[in-house]
Structures are given as structure tokens and as C-alpha cells.
Amino acid sequence: MKLRLFKISSSSSSLSLALTLALAIFANAAEQRIVLTPGWNIISLNVDPREMYREGEERGPDIELMFAQLQRGERNLLDVLQDDSSRLYRPNLGIREIPYWNLTRGYRAKPEEQVELVFEGETIPADAPIILNTGWNCIAYYPNYELPASLPDFYVLSPIIANVIWARDERGSFMKPRFPFSNMRPWRPGRGYLVEVDTIVILHYPPPLSIKSPSAPQQFSILSLYPNPFNSETSLKYSISTPSEIKVDIVDVCGRSIEILFEGSLNNGRYELKWNAANCPAGIYYFRLITSYRTTITKGLLIR
């Protein structure tokens, strides 16, 4: 990172202020290294490399400046970069359809050989908002820690899980919460991910599982859904270990909440809720338990 110089007076107060400003700059500074392997990669940034912005462009860093580090003589080791609007950047062919890097998005990148990219800048907060439009989105991953994408919680996308149809990584592994299924590895820094949603949503990545807020349950789980499959009525049993605000609802396969079974405060313990589905059509339904800390779902099959 380039040093920034301050002109200061000889007074102790001015010197103290200048040192405070300098420390503030470096306190949030970080370096991110991203390895691109042969073939297609999906990548994203969790730092904001301000030194790579063009003058007068505040929307994001310049694509050419970002990948100038891969220039080797007259050839660039990046074959092609593609955004989620299918626009291309191919430096060796003179194709420059992507004017700047949108920090909220992920990009597909294909190098000619294995390379490493290095970016320096201010750290983007792990829970900074990312807007997802209806349909497929290629999104950035901001946390500097890994988050699990496995059953039963699909934790990495738990804040918006009711609206997620599919999610996929660069390896072809995917999650389908409404099935429910996932063979995805934990999401990790430097990678981007494809996510399909059924409406416009705003994603804030959750905290690491090892960090729990004082009011969050240390254990929160669905014990059973019985009978399942069921005809007309079934019982959901669940437990929490710390007093918490909780909401339990039923979600259909389109992601719509069709009935709230409970909403309020509960002490630690085991609980049971019954759902009478006499007026609902046969099919798959999801039982969703929501607290401020996490969301847990389980699938039920209503038969006639």
C-alpha cells in the first residue's frame, strides 16, 4: 500500500492528530491474495483497492489496472474475465466491455496458467449489504472467515434462505434449500458464488459460528417432525438452551410463509408445536425456526 503524506505543524496537538489519522488508515488496511487455477474460477474481493480507481470513477476499481499485474511483456496471463451480465474483458484481444469492478459481485476468470493476484485496500465489513436481484446473481464473499453451506441450516445464506432457490460454486457443487440438499464446501474468502433468488433481497453475511452474541442460544435445534410424511396433522419438536425471541412458521415450495405457528419469547427448554394442514394441498412444506442468531429449517411432506 502506498504511504500517504501529511503536512503537519510543529505543535504537539497537530502531530498527535496526524499520527491518529495515519494509524486509522493502516488499522483497516489489508492485503488479499487470490490464486487463479487453469480453467474457470469465480472470484471476488473483500478489500477495496482505492489505488486501482481511475480518476473520476467512484463506482469501483478499474479492470485494466487490477489485472496489469498479470502482464508479461506484450501478453497478459488473463485469458478472459466475465461478469454476471455476460460482459467480457479479454486483454489480449482488445475486448474491454467491463468498465469497472463492482465490489458486491463475483466474476468468472480464466487464466492461461496458474497465477496469483494481490490486492491491497481497506477491509470491506463482513456484514456489508449485498443486493440480489430476482434470478441468478454472481455475488461477492466479504467475510475473512469461512462459513458452512451444509444442511440443515445453509448457514452462510441463512438470513435470506427462504428466498434462495439455488446456489452454486466454481466447482459445480450446489445447494437447493427447498429440496433440501447441499454438497457445497464452506464458502471462503477470495471466491464468488452464484445464487438464484425468487425476489429482490439484501444479504448480510452472518458472523462466524464460533462467535455468539450474549443473547444467542448456544444450542438451537429441531428434534423431530413426526409423523412425516403426514396426513392433515404433524408435530414439530425443538429445543433451545438460552432464552430467546423466536418465530416458527410454515413455508411452501415457492418460499411464501403461509402460517405462523409461534412468535414470541421462550425460555430454555424443549417445545412442541402441532400443525393442522387440513386446508392445505398435498405437497412439500418447510418448517422454519428463526431467531436473531440463526435460522433452521426442516422439510415435511403432506399426503392425502
Protein Blocks (a to p, Z undefined) as FASTA:
>chain_A
ZZddddddfbfklmmmmmmmmmmmmmmgccddddddehjdddddfbdcfklpcehiakbc
cfklmmmmmpghjbcfbfbdcdfkopacdfknopafbfbdcfkbccddddfbdcdddddd
ddddfklccdddehjdddddfbfcdcdfbdfklmmlmmmmmmpmbdcdfkopacdfklpg
cfbdcddehiacddddfbdcdddddddfklccfklcfbdcdfbdcddddehiacdddddf
bdcddddddddfkopafbdfbgcdddeddddddddfklpccdddddddddfkbccddddd
ddZZ
